[in-house]
Amino acid sequence: MPTPTVQLMTRMLRASGGIAITASHNPPQWNALKFVSARGLFLTKRQGRKVLERHDRGAFRHADYAHQGPAIDLPGATAAHVAAI
């Protein structure tokens, strides 16, 4: 789904955060993960720095497939976004 829809759904579903994966229209060096806060906004520079610092310290907990949360299919997400606009 489009990045703005990820942002809206993160907020509407009251998720702790969201991640949009960019790729299709970008050259490989610009492919990225876009992290979204619980408010549905991109992380601030400070929040982003904290994520990178945790990564660099190895402070992330890694979960194998059996211990990850469920994937949620939201086939009406884009339509809900358009309706919200």
C-alpha positions, 0 to 999 in steps of 0.5 A: 500500500502507499506510504501515506496509507501505512501512516494512516492505518498505523494510527487508526489501528493504534499500532505501536508503529509501522514500517513502509518498504520503498522500492518499486520506483526507486533505484536500488541505492534509494530503497529503504525502510520508512519508520512510522510512529504510533501517531502515524508520523515519520520518526523525528530526527531524534527518534531516528537517531535513537533507533540507529543507536539501539541498532548499533549497540545490538539492543534489538531483540530478534524474534524468529518466525515462530515468535513474531506477531501475526501479519494482518491483511488489510485489503480495504486499507487504500479505500479507507484512506481515500474515504478519509481524505 
